[in-house]
Amino acid sequence: MPALENSGPLWTQDQAIAFEAALEAVNDVIAGYSEQIDAEENGLQPNPARVAWLNMRIDQATEIMHSLDVIDTANVQQVLVEYSAMVRARDANQADKAPRWASRG
């Protein structure tokens, strides 16, 4: 039996970190959509079209997450940039809606 050759890791630490960050960003976006679905379904006048649209966005995000490959640096970076921007925009929007007393230190 031939000895196994040590070929080293299949990806770099930077690739692994970017991949995990991209997955985290996508999961954060999915959580935000889920929160919106819950609010819509429990609101005074739920909008089924809005819920369906949000579910479609969850399906899209899930498909993107499942298609990511740790060694596909370009796509990982693209997902990280796009989904991180979505998270930042959502967080900024929520911060704008927070009561003034909530932001006092």
Contacts in CASP RR format, 6 or more apart in sequence:
PFRMAT RR
TARGET T0000
AUTHOR 0000-0000-0000
METHOD contacts of the structure
MODEL  1
MPALENSGPLWTQDQAIAFEAALEAVNDVIAGYSEQIDAEENGLQPNPAR
VAWLNMRIDQATEIMHSLDVIDTANVQQVLVEYSAMVRARDANQADKAPR
WASRG
10 70 0 8 1.000
10 71 0 8 1.000
11 19 0 8 1.000
11 70 0 8 1.000
11 71 0 8 1.000
15 70 0 8 1.000
15 71 0 8 1.000
15 73 0 8 1.000
15 76 0 8 1.000
16 70 0 8 1.000
18 73 0 8 1.000
18 76 0 8 1.000
18 77 0 8 1.000
18 80 0 8 1.000
19 68 0 8 1.000
19 70 0 8 1.000
19 76 0 8 1.000
21 80 0 8 1.000
21 84 0 8 1.000
22 68 0 8 1.000
22 76 0 8 1.000
22 77 0 8 1.000
22 79 0 8 1.000
22 80 0 8 1.000
22 83 0 8 1.000
23 65 0 8 1.000
23 68 0 8 1.000
25 79 0 8 1.000
25 80 0 8 1.000
25 83 0 8 1.000
25 84 0 8 1.000
25 86 0 8 1.000
25 87 0 8 1.000
26 61 0 8 1.000
26 64 0 8 1.000
26 65 0 8 1.000
26 79 0 8 1.000
26 83 0 8 1.000
27 65 0 8 1.000
28 83 0 8 1.000
28 87 0 8 1.000
29 61 0 8 1.000
29 83 0 8 1.000
29 86 0 8 1.000
29 87 0 8 1.000
29 90 0 8 1.000
30 58 0 8 1.000
30 61 0 8 1.000
30 62 0 8 1.000
30 65 0 8 1.000
32 90 0 8 1.000
33 54 0 8 1.000
33 55 0 8 1.000
33 57 0 8 1.000
33 58 0 8 1.000
33 61 0 8 1.000
34 58 0 8 1.000
36 54 0 8 1.000
37 51 0 8 1.000
37 54 0 8 1.000
37 55 0 8 1.000
40 46 0 8 1.000
40 47 0 8 1.000
40 50 0 8 1.000
40 51 0 8 1.000
40 54 0 8 1.000
41 51 0 8 1.000
61 83 0 8 1.000
64 79 0 8 1.000
67 75 0 8 1.000
68 75 0 8 1.000
68 76 0 8 1.000
68 79 0 8 1.000
69 75 0 8 1.000
69 76 0 8 1.000
70 76 0 8 1.000
95 103 0 8 1.000
END
